[in-house]
């Protein structure tokens, strides 16, 4: 199987550097480091300290007043898994601001027990939920193809997750969607994204599996009907309809920890009894058995896994020190997600040797070296 030059494909720097404040490296696509060696995510957190969130809340109230239903019909859509972040958004919109959200869930590839329990608890806390669940065989084939061709088995899930709420909003004639945080700003993208408050409809018409065309997927044996859940709503039915997706994190001072405690109190959100493989937290990636493989492939390609992302975030929020973050990354970041490995192979209809061939296809050899029979990071964070 042809090896992928990951450094060239994602235009990554050849010289590996780590942020002076957190534990993220310059191998994260689109992240920016300044002349002081600090990443754009850390600088964004400093920038947020200067934001007048009371003023932004007034901006939010004006937006909600414009769209609020007077007869109790749905007036906004909240994409929601039942997880801590989306539960916080939906609950606050309904019970603090008097909105009437329709929540839309894109089904995980394989639900965990705790994931289904959290969605059920969220539903019981006062929310209508539309569950999108495309054909199982189609999801399985897409997962397999995305893993081989994109080095990420979760690509099909991600694009369905992004686009399905837009389709539902348009079908119901709802002009307002609230997503959670602006990930490009929060986790390290261009500073130009820091004040981005919404995604206009035109943005979703561009979304298509990381620029892979429809013809690419048709050549892989899929039909247009099978892919209908996975591409933007472009039919004449939606031609003149408008629906904007706002980042709730633009209006509110976004905090994963605060969201966790809020959702635990108000919507019955529960963390897992055990930590998520590849990190130390019990509330990350807990609704889908196969999500850990998305994180693990990111580790192969970019040298950082779920633990790096969690630790970097908690350093920025002041919950742990950088020294503690470094220790956690060394302990957990390279852990292989073996708990659901057998189910992953069954889901994708891969043999174990085929899985490892695909993994090696996408391993970034600028970041990894082999010692004996074990692959180790060339540049561990210090």
Residue, then its C-alpha position, 0 to 999 in steps of 0.5 A: x500500500x502506497x505510503x503517504x507523505x503526511x508532512x507534504x500533504x498537510x503542509x506541516x513544518x519539518x522542524x518540530x516545535x512545542x508551545x512554550x505555554x501548553x503542550x501542543x506542537x506546530x504539527x497541528x494543521x493551521x496552528x500559528x506560533x508567534x515569535x515568542x514560541x506561543x501557539x495561537x490557541x494560547x494567545x486566543x485564551x489571553x485575548x478572551x480575557x479582554x472580551x466584554x462578554x456582558x456586551x456579547x450577551x446583549x448581542x446574543x439577546x438581540x439575536x434571540x429576540x429577533x428569532x424567538x417564536x411567539x407560539x412555541x414552535x421551534x425557533x433554533x436548532x442545536x446539534x446535540x449528542x447529549x454530551x456536556x457541551x451541546x447540553x449546556x447550549x440547549x439548556x441555557x437557550x431554553x431555560x435562561x433565554x426562553x427559546x424553543x430549540x429543536x435538538x438534532x443528533x447525528x448517531x455515533x458509529x457505535x453507541x456506548x452504554x454511557x453515550x446512549x444514557x446521556x442522550x436519554x437523560x438529555x431527552x428527559x430533561x425537556x428536549x425534543x430530539x431528532x436522531x439521524x441514523x443513515x444506513x448501517x452498511x453505508x456508514x461502515x463502507x464510508x468509515x473503511x474508505x475514509x480510513x484508507x483514503x484520508x487516514x481518518x475513519x471518522x471523516x464520514x461521521x464528521x461531515x454528516x454531523x456538520x451537515x445533517x442539522x443544516x438539512x433539518x433546520x431547512x426542512x423545518x424552516x428554522x433560520x438559526x443554528x447554535x453550535x458550540x465553540x469555534x474550534x478553529x479559535x479555541x484549539x489553534x487556528x489562524x487569529x483571523x478566526x478569533x472573532x468569527x461568530x457564525x457560518x453563513x449558508x454558503x460555507x456548507x455548500x463547500x463542505x464535502x469530505x475534505x475536498x474529495x468530490x462526489x465523483x470520487x465517492x461514486x467511483x468507490x461504489x456508492x450511489x447518490x442516494x446512499x450519500x444523501x445524508x453526507x453532502x450539503x442540501x443543494x436541491x431546489x427545495x433549499x435554493x432560496x432558504x437561509x440558515x446561519x450557524x452561530x458559535x455559542x462560544x462567541x457569546x459566552x466564555x466557553x469552558x469545558x469544565x464549566x459545561x461539564x458541571x452545568x450539564x451534570x446538574x441540569x441535564x443528567x450528564x454522567x462521565x464514564x466510570x473509566x478514563x478514555x483510552x489515550x487520555x486521563x479524562x472520563x468525559x472525552x469521547x465517551x458516546x462512540x466506541x470508535x471515536x478513539x481511533x479518530x484520535x489515534x490516527x491523528x496521533x500517527x499523522x500529527x504526533x498528538x493524540x487526545x491527551x495532548x488536546x485535553x492537557x493543552x486545554x486544561x493548561x490554558x484554563x488554569x486547571x493544571x500546570x504545563x509540567x503536569x500536562x507534559x507528564x500526562x502526555x508522556x503517560x497517556x498520549x500514545x496509548x493504543x485504543x485496544x478496548x474496542x479494537x475487535x469491534x472496530x475491525x468487525x465494523x470496518x470488515x478489516x483483518x488485523x494485518x490490513x488495519x496495521x498496513x493502513x496505519x503505516x500508510x499514514x504514519x508520519x515518519x518525520x515524527x516517529x522512529x522505531x526502537x526494536x519492535x516499538x514506534x516512539x515519538x522522535x520529538x516528545x514534548x519537554 
